Amino acid sequence: MPSTADQLKTSAAFLTAVNLGCAAIGAAQGLAVVRLLGPDGYGAAAVVVALTSVATNLIDVRVTDLVSNLYYSAETTDDVKGAAHRAAVLRLGIGLYALSALLVTLASIVLLLFAARRLSAAVFLTQWFWMAALAQGISYFGSFFVFIQRFVASARRMAALQIASALMNAAAMIALVAFHRTVGGYVTGLLLSAVAIALVNAALTTRGIVRAGIPLLAAGHPGGVAIDRKVVFRFIAAGNVLGYVKLLHRSADVLLVAFFCSDRDTGIYKLARSMTDALYAISEAIGRIYQPRLLSLLRDGAHEEYRRLARSMTAIAAVVTCVALAGVLLVVPRMATILGWREMPGLTLATAVMTLPFFFVAGLQAWIWPAFVSMGRVGRLTLWGVVAVVMGQYTVGPLLVYSTGSANPAWFSVGYLSFYFLSLLPLWRELVQDGHTFAWIVPEAAA
């Protein structure tokens, strides 16, 4: 019978292959949409999506970190009480996500009405803003069910749902943008795909939770189950700040580029980030398979095995990053011809630089973050995130523009990369100082 480590590797490899297939579907869909909309239309759509993402991160309090901590707390070691405790944790998460989804929708429409026409020269209809806002709220709520699949579903079931979601999204986006080659067609596709994906994932994930023996749909609250409110409030407070960090890092970054650059250059930056985002299909697969195991090991105090898994994850990430860089240098210089754009200055450099963060996400963050979440030290994550986004990402890009006199989108890619240096390396050092059980170092070095 295969060992637990072998089973994890097999499941991660399988889900990685599926995720890469879904990424290929997404990349083909993205390139088709870019070609249909053109550089200016795609840049305008990027502004709309960026604003709804900003709204999401204004509201998001990282409920997933809270749920992960509580789901693998000491109370879950008992089979009967553990199931009741996990049901209470999941109900709390669903309730918080439902409330947040409503607020995300309202915040999105406010930002779109206020800022979209100021950041882009494109002509927008107000009804497009409402559709984009509603799509973002529905997608946000559905994402919680996608997240908790890692706790209750097999790799094959997660893969099936992911493939179905990718196909629904591609079909809706390409069909509606082809029918209506404007931002309106783009946001209509977003709304249709968000509804379909949320319904499918919510229904099938709920079924999986119940089949796993967790009384999620049981009436009332089982006796004896109590969730520490102090833990909830501590995670929500830290998560709120981390939401602002993520807002600046992954949402408002496009708006930062739009402030300094033209719609065309904004589209080039967005395209570079979209292409490299496909790599995170691999880190997502690793996280969905390994995160439950890592949290279980931390709960049980099995730090030696935790360290072995961390070393393996870091080595895999390094290899994948090198292969991806080679692919970028081979393919990206030909992208202008493929897309039918006249010129794409800075795209190759921007894409190469934005490939490097994958190593930090898959090779370091994937195991560092669970350690701090398990220990309840989310304040450290918050501190270094704030430092990284302010002193790194939002300082480096503009400084390069002013020092070179050129508003090149590649400069903002360098700023994007600096975020990972400043947010993760200090956390890694803290784990090293805490002792050899957590650090990614050889046992001999810690002796």
C-alpha positions in Angstrom: 0.0 0.0 0.0 1.5 3.4 -1.0 2.7 5.6 1.9 1.0 8.9 2.8 3.8 10.9 1.2 3.4 8.9 -2.0 -0.3 9.4 -2.0 0.1 13.1 -1.5 2.6 13.3 -4.4 0.3 11.3 -6.7 -2.8 13.3 -5.9 -0.8 16.6 -6.3 0.6 15.5 -9.6 -2.8 14.4 -10.8 -4.5 17.7 -9.7 -1.5 19.7 -11.2 -2.1 18.0 -14.6 -5.8 18.9 -14.3 -5.1 22.4 -13.3 -2.6 22.9 -16.2 -5.3 21.6 -18.5 -7.7 24.1 -17.0 -5.1 26.8 -17.3 -4.7 26.0 -20.9 -8.4 26.4 -21.4 -8.3 29.7 -19.5 -5.3 30.8 -21.6 -7.0 30.0 -24.8 -10.1 31.7 -23.6 -8.1 34.8 -22.6 -6.2 35.0 -25.9 -9.5 34.7 -27.8 -11.1 37.4 -25.7 -8.0 39.7 -26.2 -8.2 39.1 -30.0 -11.9 39.9 -30.1 -11.7 43.0 -28.0 -8.4 44.4 -29.2 -5.8 46.1 -27.0 -7.8 49.1 -26.1 -11.0 47.1 -25.4 -9.1 44.6 -23.3 -7.4 47.4 -21.4 -10.8 49.0 -20.6 -12.1 45.6 -19.5 -9.1 45.2 -17.3 -9.9 48.4 -15.5 -13.4 47.2 -14.8 -12.2 43.8 -13.4 -9.5 45.6 -11.4 -12.1 47.8 -9.7 -14.3 44.9 -8.8 -11.2 43.2 -7.4 -10.4 46.3 -5.4 -13.9 46.1 -3.9 -13.5 42.4 -3.0 -10.3 43.1 -1.2 -11.8 46.1 0.6 -14.4 43.7 2.1 -12.6 40.4 2.3 -11.3 39.5 5.8 -9.6 36.2 4.7 -12.3 33.9 6.3 -10.4 31.0 4.7 -7.5 31.4 7.2 -10.0 31.5 10.1 -11.8 28.4 8.8 -8.5 26.6 8.3 -7.4 27.3 11.9 -10.7 26.2 13.4 -11.3 23.2 11.2 -8.0 21.7 12.3 -8.1 22.8 15.9 -7.6 20.4 18.9 -11.4 20.1 19.2 -11.6 18.1 15.9 -9.6 15.1 17.2 -12.7 13.5 18.7 -14.8 11.8 15.9 -18.3 12.7 17.2 -17.6 16.2 18.7 -15.1 16.9 15.9 -17.8 16.4 13.2 -20.1 18.8 15.1 -17.3 21.3 15.6 -16.4 21.2 11.9 -20.1 21.7 10.9 -20.2 24.8 13.1 -17.0 26.1 11.6 -18.3 25.6 8.0 -21.7 27.3 8.9 -19.8 30.2 10.3 -17.7 30.4 7.1 -20.7 30.3 4.8 -22.5 33.0 6.8 -19.5 35.3 6.8 -19.0 34.7 3.0 -22.7 35.4 2.3 -22.6 38.7 4.1 -19.3 39.6 2.5 -20.6 38.8 -1.0 -23.4 41.3 -0.5 -20.9 44.0 0.6 -18.6 43.1 -2.3 -21.4 43.7 -4.8 -22.3 47.1 -3.2 -18.7 48.2 -3.0 -18.0 47.1 -6.6 -20.9 49.2 -8.0 -19.8 52.3 -6.0 -16.2 52.0 -7.2 -17.2 51.4 -10.8 -19.6 54.4 -10.9 -17.0 56.6 -9.3 -13.7 55.6 -10.9 -14.1 53.6 -14.2 -14.7 56.5 -16.5 -11.8 58.4 -14.8 -9.3 55.6 -15.4 -10.2 54.7 -19.0 -11.1 56.6 -22.1 -13.6 53.9 -23.1 -17.4 54.6 -23.2 -19.2 52.5 -20.5 -22.9 51.9 -20.0 -24.0 52.0 -16.4 -25.8 48.6 -16.7 -22.4 47.1 -17.4 -21.2 48.2 -14.0 -24.2 46.5 -12.3 -23.5 43.3 -14.1 -19.8 43.3 -13.3 -20.6 44.1 -9.6 -23.1 41.3 -9.4 -20.8 38.8 -11.1 -18.0 39.7 -8.6 -20.3 39.1 -5.6 -21.6 35.8 -6.8 -18.1 34.6 -7.7 -16.8 35.6 -4.3 -19.5 33.6 -2.5 -19.0 30.5 -4.7 -15.2 30.6 -4.1 -15.8 29.5 -0.5 -17.2 26.2 -1.6 -14.3 25.8 -4.0 -11.9 26.4 -1.1 -13.4 23.9 1.4 -13.4 21.1 -1.2 -9.8 20.4 -0.1 -11.1 19.3 3.3 -13.9 17.0 2.2 -13.4 15.9 -1.5 -11.0 13.6 -3.2 -8.6 14.8 -5.8 -10.7 13.3 -8.6 -13.9 15.1 -7.4 -12.0 18.4 -7.1 -10.6 17.9 -10.6 -14.0 17.1 -12.1 -15.5 20.3 -10.6 -12.6 22.4 -11.7 -12.7 21.1 -15.3 -16.5 21.8 -15.4 -15.9 25.3 -14.1 -13.2 26.1 -16.6 -15.4 24.9 -19.5 -18.4 26.9 -18.3 -16.3 30.0 -17.9 -14.7 29.7 -21.3 -17.9 28.9 -23.1 -19.7 31.9 -21.6 -16.9 34.4 -22.1 -16.0 33.5 -25.7 -19.6 33.2 -26.8 -20.8 36.5 -25.3 -17.7 38.5 -26.3 -17.9 37.2 -29.9 -21.6 38.2 -30.0 -21.0 41.6 -28.5 -17.4 42.8 -28.9 -17.5 45.4 -26.1 -16.9 45.6 -22.4 -20.7 44.8 -22.2 -20.2 41.4 -23.7 -17.2 40.8 -21.4 -19.1 41.6 -18.2 -22.2 39.6 -19.4 -20.0 36.6 -19.8 -18.5 37.2 -16.3 -22.0 37.2 -14.8 -23.3 34.1 -16.6 -20.2 32.1 -15.8 -20.2 33.2 -12.1 -23.8 32.1 -11.6 -23.2 28.7 -13.2 -20.0 28.0 -11.4 -21.3 29.0 -8.0 -24.4 26.9 -8.3 -22.5 23.7 -9.4 -19.8 24.0 -6.8 -22.1 25.0 -3.9 -24.5 22.1 -4.6 -21.9 19.4 -5.1 -19.6 20.5 -2.3 -22.5 20.6 0.2 -23.4 17.1 -0.8 -19.7 16.0 -0.3 -19.7 17.6 3.2 -22.8 15.7 4.3 -21.5 12.4 2.9 -18.3 13.0 4.9 -20.3 12.7 8.0 -20.3 16.4 8.9 -23.9 17.5 9.9 -23.8 20.8 8.0 -27.5 20.8 7.3 -28.6 19.7 10.8 -31.2 21.9 12.4 -29.9 24.1 15.2 -26.5 24.0 16.7 -25.3 20.8 18.3 -24.8 20.9 22.1 -21.4 21.4 23.5 -20.0 23.1 20.3 -18.5 26.6 21.0 -16.2 28.6 18.8 -13.9 31.0 20.6 -15.0 34.5 19.7 -11.6 35.9 20.5 -10.0 33.7 17.8 -12.7 34.7 15.3 -12.2 38.5 16.0 -8.4 38.2 16.0 -8.4 36.5 12.6 -11.0 38.9 11.2 -9.1 41.9 12.3 -5.8 40.6 10.8 -7.6 39.4 7.7 -9.2 42.8 7.2 -5.7 44.4 7.0 -4.5 41.5 4.8 -7.4 42.2 2.5 -6.2 45.7 2.0 -2.7 44.4 1.3 -4.1 42.0 -1.3 -6.2 44.8 -2.7 -3.0 46.8 -3.4 -1.0 43.9 -4.5 -3.3 42.0 -6.8 -6.2 44.4 -7.7 -5.1 48.0 -7.6 -1.8 47.1 -9.2 -3.5 47.4 -12.6 -4.9 50.7 -11.6 -1.4 51.9 -10.6 -0.2 51.0 -14.1 -3.3 52.7 -15.6 -2.4 55.9 -13.7 1.1 56.0 -15.2 0.6 54.3 -18.6 -1.8 54.3 -21.6 -4.6 51.8 -22.1 -2.3 49.8 -24.4 0.5 49.5 -21.8 -2.1 48.7 -19.1 -3.3 45.9 -21.4 0.3 44.7 -21.8 0.8 44.5 -18.1 -2.5 42.8 -17.5 -1.7 40.3 -20.3 1.7 39.5 -18.7 0.1 38.9 -15.4 -2.7 36.8 -16.8 -0.2 34.6 -18.7 2.0 34.0 -15.6 -1.1 33.5 -13.4 -1.5 30.3 -15.3 1.4 29.0 -13.3 -0.6 29.3 -10.1 -2.6 26.3 -11.4 0.3 24.3 -10.1 0.6 26.1 -6.7 -3.2 25.8 -6.3 -3.0 22.1 -6.8 -0.2 21.8 -4.3 -2.1 23.8 -1.8 -5.4 21.9 -2.2 -3.6 18.6 -1.6 -0.9 19.5 0.9 -2.6 22.2 3.0 -4.9 19.8 4.9 -1.9 17.5 5.6 0.4 20.4 6.7 -2.3 21.7 9.1 -2.8 18.2 10.5 0.9 17.7 11.1 1.2 21.0 12.9 -1.8 20.2 15.0 -0.3 16.8 15.9 3.2 18.2 16.5 4.8 16.2 13.7 7.3 18.9 12.7 9.9 16.6 11.2 7.5 15.4 8.5 6.3 18.9 8.0 9.9 20.0 7.3 10.4 17.1 4.8 7.3 18.2 2.9 8.5 21.8 3.0 11.8 20.9 1.4 10.1 18.9 -1.3 7.6 21.7 -2.1 10.5 24.2 -2.4 12.5 22.0 -4.7 9.6 21.4 -7.0 8.8 25.1 -7.2 12.4 25.9 -8.2 12.4 23.4 -11.0 9.0 24.6 -12.4 10.1 28.2 -12.2 13.2 27.5 -14.4 11.2 25.6 -16.9 8.6 28.4 -17.1 11.2 31.1 -17.6 12.6 29.1 -20.6 9.1 28.9 -22.0 8.5 32.6 -21.6 11.7 33.5 -23.4 10.8 31.2 -26.3 7.1 32.0 -26.8 6.4 35.6 -25.6 8.5 37.4 -28.2 6.1 36.0 -30.8 2.9 37.1 -29.0 2.3 40.3 -31.0 2.0 38.2 -34.2 -0.3 35.7 -32.5 -2.6 38.3 -31.2 -2.5 40.6 -34.2 -1.2 43.6 -32.3 1.2 45.9 -34.0 3.7 46.0 -31.2 3.9 45.0 -27.6 6.9 46.9 -26.0 8.0 45.5 -22.7 5.9 42.4 -22.7 8.7 39.8 -22.7 10.6 41.5 -19.8 7.3 42.0 -17.9 6.3 38.4 -18.3 9.8 37.0 -17.4 9.9 39.1 -14.2 6.3 38.1 -13.2 7.2 34.4 -13.6 9.6 34.6 -10.6 6.9 35.2 -7.9 5.7 31.6 -8.6 8.7 30.3 -6.7 7.8 32.3 -3.7 4.2 31.4 -3.7 4.6 27.6 -4.4 8.0 27.1 -2.8 7.8 29.2 0.4 4.3 30.7 1.0 2.6 27.3 0.5 4.2 26.0 3.8 5.1 29.2 5.6 1.6 30.5 5.7 0.0 27.4 7.2 2.6 27.5 10.0 1.7 31.0 11.1 -2.0 30.3 10.7 -1.8 27.2 12.8 0.1 29.1 15.5 -2.4 31.9 15.4 0.4 34.4 14.5 -1.6 36.1 11.7 -0.3 39.5 13.0 3.1 38.7 11.6 1.6 37.9 8.2 -0.1 41.3 8.3 2.9 43.3 9.4 5.2 42.0 6.6 2.5 42.2 4.0 2.0 45.9 4.7 5.7 46.6 4.6 6.1 44.7 1.3 3.2 46.4 -0.5 4.0 49.9 0.6 7.8 49.9 0.7 8.2 47.4 -2.2 5.5 47.2 -4.9 4.1 50.8 -4.7 7.6 52.3 -4.4 9.7 50.4 -6.8 7.5 50.7 -9.9 6.9 54.5 -9.8 10.6 55.1 -8.9 11.7 53.2 -12.0 9.3 55.3 -14.1 10.7 58.6 -12.7 14.3 57.5 -12.8 14.2 56.2 -16.4 11.7 58.7 -17.8 9.8 55.8 -19.4 6.4 54.5 -18.4 7.3 50.9 -19.2 4.9 48.3 -17.8 7.9 46.1 -17.1 8.9 48.5 -14.2 5.7 47.6 -12.4 6.4 43.9 -12.8 9.6 44.5 -10.9 7.6 46.2 -8.2 5.3 43.2 -8.2 8.2 40.9 -7.6 9.6 42.9 -4.8 6.4 42.3 -2.8 7.4 38.6 -2.4 10.9 39.3 -1.3 9.8 41.6 1.5 6.7 39.7 2.6 8.0 36.1 2.7 11.8 36.2 3.5 11.3 37.8 6.9 8.7 35.2 7.8 11.1 32.4 6.7 13.8 33.9 9.0 11.4 34.0 11.9 10.7 30.3 11.5 14.4 29.6 11.3 14.9 31.5 14.6 12.0 29.5 16.2 13.9 26.3 15.7 14.8 23.6 13.3 11.5 21.9 13.4 9.8 24.5 11.1 12.7 25.8 9.0 13.6 24.7 5.5 17.1 23.7 6.5 18.9 20.4 6.8 18.8 18.7 10.2 22.6 18.9 10.5 22.6 22.7 10.2 20.2 22.9 13.1 22.1 20.6 15.4 
